[in-house]
Amino acid sequence: MLLAVDIGNTNVKLGIFDGDELRTTFHLATHTSQMPDEYAVIILSLLRQRDIELSSIKEGAISCVVPPLVGVFHELFERYFNIKPLIVGPGVKTDVRIRFDNPRELGGDRISNTAGALSLYKAPIIVVSLGTATVFDAISKDEEYLGGALAPGIAIAAEALYARTAALPRVELVRPKKAIGTNTVAAMQSGIVFGYAGLIDGVVMRIQEELGEKAMVVATGGYAGVIAKEAKTIDKVNPNLTLIGIKVIHDLNKD
């Protein structure tokens, strides 16, 4: 089995692949202060709960946008699984043709999302990742990664309203009943949820124009389920796209 790890700024997502099947997933909070042993205690406990033997994990792969945690998880793999994991990054074979000005600036998650999308869907493709940041990635009909756009994530926007204003509360990021909020919480939910749906539609339409043709739009990330229901341009939601991409890249680099 393969243990794929997607380390984001807010969450760590783990997936267990049994052959090509994604058997199960786990979510942990991202803490840069945690040591390998601390993460291992949680992960090994989760594996036991899902009846997965430690010895059945034979391979590992990591995508990470939090540099201090690369070494933490690398050590975890070596100490507890006796595995040297693949780290998605420069020098790793991805089969993704990159037309970005400086490919080394791209996070492993964006490359993994691209690899995952190309393994599942026909290009051109626009991947919209709704996590800590809202990230748009454009893939041409020739399966080339072109670049994209970055915006603050929906949770960052909601937290900024709470933190930078004296009277506004924290709110749950769910769909309000209507756009015209008749109380403060409903008004904030309308502005955030419907506002981000409009942001996504606007950026996607501009990317579509530059691509010159209709592209498949795939949403992923923790907030994809909430926003995709409101955005008119999103065709599919795939919450496991990054993990799938990590597996694709791992398989390309097998000895």
GIMOQUI-V449167 format. One record per residue. RES is the residue in three letters. SS is DSSP state (a for helix, b for strand, c for the rest). PHI is phi as a letter, one per 20 degrees, with the letter a starting at -180 (none if undefined). NEAR is the number of other C-alpha atoms within 8 Angstrom. Layout:
res->RES ss->SS phi->PHI near->NEAR
res->RES ss->SS phi->PHI near->NEAR
This chain:
res->MET ss->c phi->none near->10
res->LEU ss->b phi->d near->14
res->LEU ss->b phi->d near->12
res->ALA ss->b phi->d near->14
res->VAL ss->b phi->c near->14
res->ASP ss->b phi->d near->14
res->ILE ss->b phi->e near->14
res->GLY ss->c phi->d near->12
res->ASN ss->c phi->f near->8
res->THR ss->c phi->d near->7
res->ASN ss->b phi->c near->10
res->VAL ss->b phi->d near->12
res->LYS ss->b phi->d near->12
res->LEU ss->b phi->d near->12
res->GLY ss->b phi->c near->14
res->ILE ss->b phi->d near->12
res->PHE ss->b phi->d near->13
res->ASP ss->b phi->d near->9
res->GLY ss->c phi->m near->6
res->ASP ss->c phi->e near->5
res->GLU ss->b phi->e near->6
res->LEU ss->b phi->e near->9
res->ARG ss->b phi->f near->8
res->THR ss->b phi->a near->7
res->THR ss->b phi->c near->9
res->PHE ss->b phi->c near->8
res->HIS ss->b phi->c near->8
res->LEU ss->b phi->c near->7
res->ALA ss->b phi->f near->7
res->THR ss->c phi->e near->10
res->HIS ss->c phi->c near->5
res->THR ss->c phi->f near->7
res->SER ss->c phi->e near->4
res->GLN ss->c phi->f near->7
res->MET ss->c phi->e near->7
res->PRO ss->a phi->g near->10
res->ASP ss->a phi->f near->7
res->GLU ss->a phi->f near->8
res->TYR ss->a phi->f near->10
res->ALA ss->a phi->f near->10
res->VAL ss->a phi->g near->8
res->ILE ss->a phi->f near->8
res->ILE ss->a phi->f near->8
res->LEU ss->a phi->f near->9
res->SER ss->a phi->f near->8
res->LEU ss->a phi->f near->9
res->LEU ss->a phi->f near->11
res->ARG ss->a phi->f near->9
res->GLN ss->a phi->f near->7
res->ARG ss->c phi->e near->6
res->ASP ss->c phi->l near->6
res->ILE ss->c phi->d near->8
res->GLU ss->c phi->f near->8
res->LEU ss->a phi->g near->8
res->SER ss->a phi->f near->6
res->SER ss->a phi->e near->7
res->ILE ss->c phi->e near->11
res->LYS ss->c phi->d near->9
res->GLU ss->b phi->b near->10
res->GLY ss->b phi->b near->14
res->ALA ss->b phi->b near->15
res->ILE ss->b phi->c near->14
res->SER ss->b phi->d near->14
res->CYS ss->b phi->b near->15
res->VAL ss->c phi->d near->10
res->VAL ss->c phi->c near->10
res->PRO ss->c phi->g near->7
res->PRO ss->a phi->f near->7
res->LEU ss->a phi->e near->10
res->VAL ss->a phi->f near->10
res->GLY ss->a phi->f near->8
res->VAL ss->a phi->f near->10
res->PHE ss->a phi->f near->9
res->HIS ss->a phi->f near->10
res->GLU ss->a phi->f near->9
res->LEU ss->a phi->g near->13
res->PHE ss->a phi->f near->13
res->GLU ss->a phi->f near->11
res->ARG ss->a phi->f near->8
res->TYR ss->a phi->e near->7
res->PHE ss->a phi->d near->11
res->ASN ss->c phi->l near->7
res->ILE ss->c phi->c near->10
res->LYS ss->c phi->e near->9
res->PRO ss->c phi->f near->11
res->LEU ss->b phi->f near->8
res->ILE ss->b phi->d near->9
res->VAL ss->c phi->f near->13
res->GLY ss->c phi->r near->9
res->PRO ss->c phi->g near->5
res->GLY ss->c phi->n near->4
res->VAL ss->c phi->e near->8
res->LYS ss->c phi->f near->7
res->THR ss->c phi->c near->9
res->ASP ss->c phi->m near->5
res->VAL ss->c phi->e near->10
res->ARG ss->b phi->e near->7
res->ILE ss->b phi->d near->8
res->ARG ss->c phi->d near->9
res->PHE ss->c phi->f near->8
res->ASP ss->c phi->g near->4
res->ASN ss->c phi->c near->6
res->PRO ss->a phi->g near->8
res->ARG ss->a phi->f near->7
res->GLU ss->a phi->f near->5
res->LEU ss->c phi->f near->8
res->GLY ss->c phi->f near->10
res->GLY ss->a phi->f near->11
res->ASP ss->a phi->f near->11
res->ARG ss->a phi->f near->9
res->ILE ss->a phi->f near->12
res->SER ss->a phi->f near->17
res->ASN ss->a phi->f near->13
res->THR ss->a phi->f near->14
res->ALA ss->a phi->f near->15
res->GLY ss->a phi->f near->15
res->ALA ss->a phi->f near->13
res->LEU ss->a phi->f near->10
res->SER ss->a phi->f near->8
res->LEU ss->a phi->d near->6
res->TYR ss->c phi->c near->8
res->LYS ss->c phi->e near->7
res->ALA ss->c phi->f near->12
res->PRO ss->c phi->f near->13
res->ILE ss->b phi->c near->15
res->ILE ss->b phi->d near->13
res->VAL ss->b phi->d near->15
res->VAL ss->b phi->d near->12
res->SER ss->b phi->d near->12
res->LEU ss->b phi->d near->15
res->GLY ss->c phi->c near->11
res->THR ss->c phi->g near->12
res->ALA ss->b phi->d near->12
res->THR ss->b phi->d near->13
res->VAL ss->b phi->c near->12
res->PHE ss->b phi->d near->12
res->ASP ss->b phi->c near->14
res->ALA ss->b phi->d near->13
res->ILE ss->b phi->c near->15
res->SER ss->c phi->f near->12
res->LYS ss->c phi->f near->8
res->ASP ss->c phi->e near->7
res->GLU ss->c phi->m near->11
res->GLU ss->b phi->d near->11
res->TYR ss->b phi->e near->14
res->LEU ss->b phi->e near->11
res->GLY ss->b phi->p near->9
res->GLY ss->b phi->r near->8
res->ALA ss->b phi->b near->8
res->LEU ss->b phi->c near->8
res->ALA ss->b phi->b near->7
res->PRO ss->b phi->g near->9
res->GLY ss->c phi->f near->11
res->ILE ss->a phi->f near->15
res->ALA ss->a phi->f near->9
res->ILE ss->a phi->f near->10
res->ALA ss->a phi->f near->10
res->ALA ss->a phi->f near->11
res->GLU ss->a phi->f near->9
res->ALA ss->a phi->f near->8
res->LEU ss->a phi->f near->9
res->TYR ss->a phi->f near->12
res->ALA ss->a phi->f near->7
res->ARG ss->a phi->d near->6
res->THR ss->c phi->c near->7
res->ALA ss->c phi->e near->6
res->ALA ss->c phi->d near->5
res->LEU ss->c phi->e near->8
res->PRO ss->c phi->e near->6
res->ARG ss->c phi->f near->7
res->VAL ss->c phi->c near->8
res->GLU ss->c phi->f near->5
res->LEU ss->c phi->e near->9
res->VAL ss->c phi->c near->7
res->ARG ss->c phi->f near->9
res->PRO ss->c phi->f near->10
res->LYS ss->c phi->f near->5
res->LYS ss->c phi->b near->6
res->ALA ss->c phi->f near->9
res->ILE ss->c phi->e near->7
res->GLY ss->c phi->f near->12
res->THR ss->c phi->d near->6
res->ASN ss->c phi->b near->6
res->THR ss->a phi->f near->8
res->VAL ss->a phi->f near->9
res->ALA ss->a phi->f near->12
res->ALA ss->a phi->f near->12
res->MET ss->a phi->f near->10
res->GLN ss->a phi->f near->15
res->SER ss->a phi->f near->15
res->GLY ss->a phi->f near->10
res->ILE ss->a phi->f near->12
res->VAL ss->a phi->f near->16
res->PHE ss->a phi->f near->13
res->GLY ss->a phi->f near->9
res->TYR ss->a phi->f near->11
res->ALA ss->a phi->f near->13
res->GLY ss->a phi->f near->9
res->LEU ss->a phi->g near->8
res->ILE ss->a phi->f near->10
res->ASP ss->a phi->f near->11
res->GLY ss->a phi->f near->8
res->VAL ss->a phi->f near->9
res->VAL ss->a phi->g near->11
res->MET ss->a phi->f near->9
res->ARG ss->a phi->f near->8
res->ILE ss->a phi->f near->9
res->GLN ss->a phi->g near->11
res->GLU ss->a phi->f near->8
res->GLU ss->a phi->f near->6
res->LEU ss->a phi->f near->9
res->GLY ss->c phi->n near->6
res->GLU ss->c phi->a near->6
res->LYS ss->c phi->f near->7
res->ALA ss->c phi->d near->10
res->MET ss->b phi->f near->12
res->VAL ss->b phi->d near->12
res->VAL ss->b phi->d near->14
res->ALA ss->b phi->d near->16
res->THR ss->b phi->b near->16
res->GLY ss->c phi->n near->9
res->GLY ss->c phi->f near->8
res->TYR ss->c phi->d near->10
res->ALA ss->a phi->f near->13
res->GLY ss->a phi->f near->8
res->VAL ss->a phi->f near->11
res->ILE ss->a phi->f near->12
res->ALA ss->a phi->f near->12
res->LYS ss->c phi->f near->7
res->GLU ss->c phi->d near->9
res->ALA ss->c phi->e near->11
res->LYS ss->c phi->f near->8
res->THR ss->c phi->e near->9
res->ILE ss->c phi->e near->11
res->ASP ss->c phi->e near->8
res->LYS ss->b phi->b near->7
res->VAL ss->b phi->d near->11
res->ASN ss->c phi->c near->8
res->PRO ss->c phi->f near->10
res->ASN ss->c phi->d near->7
res->LEU ss->a phi->g near->12
res->THR ss->a phi->f near->13
res->LEU ss->a phi->f near->14
res->ILE ss->a phi->f near->11
res->GLY ss->a phi->f near->16
res->ILE ss->a phi->f near->18
res->LYS ss->a phi->f near->11
res->VAL ss->a phi->g near->12
res->ILE ss->a phi->f near->13
res->HIS ss->a phi->g near->10
res->ASP ss->a phi->f near->7
res->LEU ss->a phi->f near->8
res->ASN ss->c phi->d near->8
res->LYS ss->c phi->f near->5
res->ASP ss->c phi->f near->2
